[in-house]
């Protein structure tokens, strides 16, 4: 499993080899520094911890400063572990976008945009109550929630007003349309969760790994 930490820069469109217009997401995905290499013998599992986006030392708390000092790594804003990393790396190595190639399939993970506190009409597309025939102040309310006698409480999982968005989501099987090593930029087909400037994770597709993709 190969992966990188990146930052979503925006969207554009390009032409493929057949002249078709393809909408793509622009991702800054490098450089990624190898901060720590975990092993089964020492840590109980195999993983590689990558760091992305340099941070000022004054903005690092003491536990993280100790972690970076222990592994002789520069402070970064984002750390992420990738289990069973398929590349042979060691602490201090630098990974760039060239770990992926044009035509590879990737899974992109990000945090969706937040939409604040919303009612059931906005959140779950409830129809709402009629606007006439004696209805007063109930147009966008959900209606009955729990009977007073039985069950006497609101069932778990009931669709109710609440916070909308700001959740972790994964979009699978996006195709890498172009790799720009000089700018550490990936152009990935389609869209992915998050706003422009948000951090994302790009990993090798689980359903279409490199070994099975016909170039």
C-alpha positions in Angstrom: 0.0 0.0 0.0 1.5 3.3 -1.2 0.2 6.6 0.1 0.9 10.3 0.5 -0.5 13.3 2.4 -1.5 16.2 0.2 -3.4 19.4 0.1 -6.4 20.1 -2.2 -5.6 23.1 -4.3 -8.7 23.4 -6.6 -10.2 22.1 -9.7 -9.6 22.4 -13.4 -10.0 20.4 -16.6 -7.7 18.8 -19.1 -7.8 16.8 -22.3 -7.0 13.1 -22.4 -5.3 11.3 -25.2 -8.6 10.9 -27.1 -9.4 14.6 -26.9 -12.1 14.3 -24.2 -12.5 16.9 -21.5 -11.8 15.4 -18.1 -12.5 17.4 -14.9 -9.7 17.0 -12.4 -8.8 17.9 -8.9 -5.3 19.5 -8.3 -3.5 18.1 -5.3 -0.2 19.3 -3.9 1.2 16.0 -2.6 4.8 16.5 -1.7 7.4 16.5 -0.4 6.4 13.9 2.2 9.1 13.0 4.8 9.4 9.7 6.4 9.3 10.5 10.2 9.0 7.0 11.7 9.2 3.4 10.5 7.3 1.0 12.7 8.0 -2.8 12.7 6.1 -5.8 13.9 8.9 -6.8 16.3 9.1 -3.4 18.1 5.6 -1.9 17.7 3.4 -4.9 16.9 2.5 -3.9 13.4 4.3 -2.6 10.2 3.7 1.0 9.2 5.4 4.1 7.9 4.6 7.6 9.4 4.8 10.4 6.9 4.9 14.1 7.5 3.7 16.9 5.3 3.8 20.7 5.3 6.6 22.3 7.4 5.7 23.9 10.7 7.5 26.5 12.8 9.1 24.9 15.9 7.5 27.5 18.2 4.0 26.2 17.2 4.8 22.6 18.2 3.8 21.4 21.7 6.3 19.6 23.9 5.1 16.0 23.2 5.3 16.5 19.4 8.6 18.4 19.7 10.0 15.3 21.6 8.7 13.0 18.9 10.3 14.9 16.1 13.6 15.3 18.1 13.7 11.5 18.8 13.4 10.7 15.1 15.6 13.6 14.0 12.8 15.0 11.8 11.7 18.6 11.0 8.4 19.7 12.5 5.4 19.3 10.2 1.7 20.2 10.3 0.3 16.8 9.4 1.3 13.3 10.3 -0.3 10.1 9.0 0.5 6.4 9.3 0.3 4.1 6.3 0.2 0.4 7.2 2.0 -2.3 5.2 3.8 0.3 3.1 5.0 -1.4 -0.1 8.0 0.9 -0.7 11.3 0.2 1.1 12.0 3.4 3.0 13.9 4.6 6.1 13.5 7.5 8.5 14.6 10.8 6.8 13.7 9.7 3.3 11.6 12.1 1.1 8.8 10.9 -1.0 7.3 12.9 -3.9 4.4 12.5 -6.3 6.5 10.2 -8.6 5.5 7.2 -6.3 2.3 7.4 -8.5 2.2 7.2 -12.3 -0.3 8.3 -14.9 -3.0 5.8 -15.1 -2.8 4.6 -11.5 -6.0 4.4 -9.5 -6.1 6.0 -6.1 -8.5 6.3 -3.1 -8.8 9.9 -1.8 -9.8 10.5 1.9 -10.8 13.9 3.2 -13.1 15.8 5.6 -16.3 17.1 3.9 -17.4 20.7 4.1 -19.4 21.7 7.1 -22.9 23.0 6.8 -23.7 23.8 10.4 -26.8 22.8 12.3 -29.6 22.0 9.9 -33.3 20.9 10.3 -34.8 17.7 8.9 -35.9 19.3 5.6 -32.4 20.4 4.7 -30.7 17.4 6.3 -32.9 14.5 5.2 -35.2 16.0 2.5 -38.3 15.8 4.7 -41.5 17.0 2.9 -42.7 19.1 5.8 -46.3 19.8 6.9 -49.0 21.3 4.7 -49.0 25.1 4.6 -52.8 25.4 4.9 -55.7 23.6 6.6 -55.0 24.9 10.0 -51.3 24.2 10.1 -49.5 26.8 12.3 -45.7 26.9 12.9 -45.1 23.3 11.8 -44.1 23.8 8.2 -40.5 22.5 8.5 -40.8 20.4 11.6 -40.4 16.6 11.6 -43.7 15.6 13.1 -44.2 12.9 15.8 -41.1 11.5 17.4 -42.0 9.3 20.3 -45.4 8.3 21.7 -46.1 9.1 25.3 -47.2 5.6 26.2 -45.2 3.3 24.0 -42.3 3.2 23.5 -42.2 6.4 25.6 -38.8 7.4 24.2 -37.2 8.4 20.9 -35.8 5.4 19.0 -32.0 5.3 18.4 -31.1 6.5 14.9 -34.2 8.6 14.5 -33.7 11.2 11.8 -33.6 14.5 13.6 -32.1 18.0 13.3 -28.4 18.1 13.9 -24.9 19.0 12.6 -24.4 18.4 8.9 -21.1 17.7 7.2 -17.5 17.7 8.6 -17.2 14.0 8.4 -14.5 11.7 7.0 -15.3 10.3 3.6 -13.4 8.2 1.1 -13.8 8.4 -2.7 -12.5 5.2 -4.4 -11.0 4.4 -7.8 -10.1 7.9 -9.0 -7.7 7.8 -11.9 -4.4 9.7 -11.9 -4.6 11.8 -15.1 -1.2 13.5 -14.8 1.9 13.6 -12.5 3.9 16.9 -12.3 7.1 16.1 -10.4 8.5 19.6 -10.8 5.6 21.1 -8.9 4.8 18.0 -6.7 1.3 18.1 -8.1 -1.1 15.3 -9.0 -4.1 15.7 -11.3 -6.8 13.2 -10.2 -10.0 12.7 -12.2 -13.3 13.8 -10.6 -13.8 15.4 -7.2 -13.0 14.5 -3.6 -14.2 15.6 -0.1 -13.1 18.9 1.4 -12.7 22.5 0.5 -9.7 24.1 -1.2 -6.8 24.2 1.1 -7.9 21.1 3.1 -5.5 18.2 3.8 -6.3 14.9 2.0 -4.8 11.4 1.9 -4.0 9.8 -1.4 -3.4 6.1 -1.2 -3.2 3.2 -3.7 -6.6 2.0 -4.6 -7.7 -1.1 -2.6 -10.0 -2.3 -5.4 -7.6 -1.5 -8.3 -4.0 -1.8 -7.0 -1.1 -1.1 -9.2 -0.4 -4.8 -9.8 -3.7 -5.3 -11.5 -4.0 -2.2 -13.6 -3.1 -2.7 -17.2 -1.1 0.2 -18.5 
